[in-house]
Amino acid sequence: MAKFEKHIFVCMNQREAEHPRGSCDPTGAGELQRLFKTKLAQRGIPNAQVRANKCGCLDQCELGPTVVVYPEAVWYGHVTAADVDEIIERHIIGNRPVERLIIPDAILNTTHRK
């Protein structure tokens, strides 16, 4: 099997509603990941070319829902269903990350998050 051109990881971590760090998938329904898969298929992008995977905690909980796109290692925060089309069009198809959603390196993997 050939390597994926791009690999989208969608955090599915779930915590109780009152947890201070928040939760990327509070309902546990996996809606965001399914939406990525659906929208990719609607554009005729095969699963063997671009894969949208569920993943466990990416430890950016306060910035979630979190999505990471590889091989570029672009980390997106506060992603909503309304952002999926833009990420696919600009980043996955156009190879231009969506700047407004990128988690800055200065706060990625730190305790000093917005």
Contacts in CASP RR format, 6 or more apart in sequence:
PFRMAT RR
TARGET T0000
AUTHOR 0000-0000-0000
METHOD contacts of the structure
MODEL  1
MAKFEKHIFVCMNQREAEHPRGSCDPTGAGELQRLFKTKLAQRGIPNAQV
RANKCGCLDQCELGPTVVVYPEAVWYGHVTAADVDEIIERHIIGNRPVER
LIIPDAILNTTHRK
1 48 0 8 1.000
2 48 0 8 1.000
4 48 0 8 1.000
4 49 0 8 1.000
4 50 0 8 1.000
4 51 0 8 1.000
5 49 0 8 1.000
5 50 0 8 1.000
6 49 0 8 1.000
6 50 0 8 1.000
6 51 0 8 1.000
6 69 0 8 1.000
6 70 0 8 1.000
6 71 0 8 1.000
6 72 0 8 1.000
6 91 0 8 1.000
6 92 0 8 1.000
7 50 0 8 1.000
7 51 0 8 1.000
7 53 0 8 1.000
7 69 0 8 1.000
7 70 0 8 1.000
7 71 0 8 1.000
8 36 0 8 1.000
8 50 0 8 1.000
8 51 0 8 1.000
8 52 0 8 1.000
8 53 0 8 1.000
8 67 0 8 1.000
8 68 0 8 1.000
8 69 0 8 1.000
8 92 0 8 1.000
9 53 0 8 1.000
9 55 0 8 1.000
9 58 0 8 1.000
9 67 0 8 1.000
9 68 0 8 1.000
9 69 0 8 1.000
9 70 0 8 1.000
10 24 0 8 1.000
10 30 0 8 1.000
10 32 0 8 1.000
10 33 0 8 1.000
10 36 0 8 1.000
10 52 0 8 1.000
10 53 0 8 1.000
10 54 0 8 1.000
10 55 0 8 1.000
10 65 0 8 1.000
10 66 0 8 1.000
10 67 0 8 1.000
11 24 0 8 1.000
11 25 0 8 1.000
11 55 0 8 1.000
11 56 0 8 1.000
11 57 0 8 1.000
11 58 0 8 1.000
11 60 0 8 1.000
11 64 0 8 1.000
11 65 0 8 1.000
11 66 0 8 1.000
11 67 0 8 1.000
12 24 0 8 1.000
12 25 0 8 1.000
12 28 0 8 1.000
12 30 0 8 1.000
12 33 0 8 1.000
12 54 0 8 1.000
12 55 0 8 1.000
12 56 0 8 1.000
13 23 0 8 1.000
13 24 0 8 1.000
13 25 0 8 1.000
13 56 0 8 1.000
13 57 0 8 1.000
13 58 0 8 1.000
13 61 0 8 1.000
14 23 0 8 1.000
14 24 0 8 1.000
14 25 0 8 1.000
14 26 0 8 1.000
14 27 0 8 1.000
14 28 0 8 1.000
15 21 0 8 1.000
15 22 0 8 1.000
15 23 0 8 1.000
15 26 0 8 1.000
15 61 0 8 1.000
16 23 0 8 1.000
17 23 0 8 1.000
17 26 0 8 1.000
21 61 0 8 1.000
21 62 0 8 1.000
22 61 0 8 1.000
22 62 0 8 1.000
22 64 0 8 1.000
23 61 0 8 1.000
24 57 0 8 1.000
24 58 0 8 1.000
24 61 0 8 1.000
24 64 0 8 1.000
24 65 0 8 1.000
24 66 0 8 1.000
25 31 0 8 1.000
25 32 0 8 1.000
25 65 0 8 1.000
30 54 0 8 1.000
31 81 0 8 1.000
32 65 0 8 1.000
32 67 0 8 1.000
32 79 0 8 1.000
32 80 0 8 1.000
32 81 0 8 1.000
32 84 0 8 1.000
33 52 0 8 1.000
33 53 0 8 1.000
33 54 0 8 1.000
35 81 0 8 1.000
35 84 0 8 1.000
36 52 0 8 1.000
36 67 0 8 1.000
36 84 0 8 1.000
36 87 0 8 1.000
36 88 0 8 1.000
37 47 0 8 1.000
37 52 0 8 1.000
39 84 0 8 1.000
39 85 0 8 1.000
39 88 0 8 1.000
40 47 0 8 1.000
40 50 0 8 1.000
40 52 0 8 1.000
40 88 0 8 1.000
40 92 0 8 1.000
41 47 0 8 1.000
43 88 0 8 1.000
43 93 0 8 1.000
45 88 0 8 1.000
45 92 0 8 1.000
45 93 0 8 1.000
50 92 0 8 1.000
58 66 0 8 1.000
58 68 0 8 1.000
58 75 0 8 1.000
59 109 0 8 1.000
60 66 0 8 1.000
60 75 0 8 1.000
60 77 0 8 1.000
60 103 0 8 1.000
60 108 0 8 1.000
60 109 0 8 1.000
60 113 0 8 1.000
62 113 0 8 1.000
62 114 0 8 1.000
63 77 0 8 1.000
63 78 0 8 1.000
63 103 0 8 1.000
63 107 0 8 1.000
63 113 0 8 1.000
63 114 0 8 1.000
64 77 0 8 1.000
64 78 0 8 1.000
64 79 0 8 1.000
65 77 0 8 1.000
65 78 0 8 1.000
65 79 0 8 1.000
65 80 0 8 1.000
66 75 0 8 1.000
66 76 0 8 1.000
66 77 0 8 1.000
66 79 0 8 1.000
66 103 0 8 1.000
67 75 0 8 1.000
67 76 0 8 1.000
67 77 0 8 1.000
67 79 0 8 1.000
67 87 0 8 1.000
68 74 0 8 1.000
68 75 0 8 1.000
68 76 0 8 1.000
69 76 0 8 1.000
69 87 0 8 1.000
69 91 0 8 1.000
69 92 0 8 1.000
69 97 0 8 1.000
72 91 0 8 1.000
72 97 0 8 1.000
74 91 0 8 1.000
74 97 0 8 1.000
74 102 0 8 1.000
75 102 0 8 1.000
75 103 0 8 1.000
75 108 0 8 1.000
76 83 0 8 1.000
76 87 0 8 1.000
76 98 0 8 1.000
76 101 0 8 1.000
76 102 0 8 1.000
76 103 0 8 1.000
77 101 0 8 1.000
77 102 0 8 1.000
77 103 0 8 1.000
78 101 0 8 1.000
79 87 0 8 1.000
79 101 0 8 1.000
83 98 0 8 1.000
83 101 0 8 1.000
86 98 0 8 1.000
87 98 0 8 1.000
87 101 0 8 1.000
90 96 0 8 1.000
90 97 0 8 1.000
90 98 0 8 1.000
91 97 0 8 1.000
91 98 0 8 1.000
107 113 0 8 1.000
107 114 0 8 1.000
END
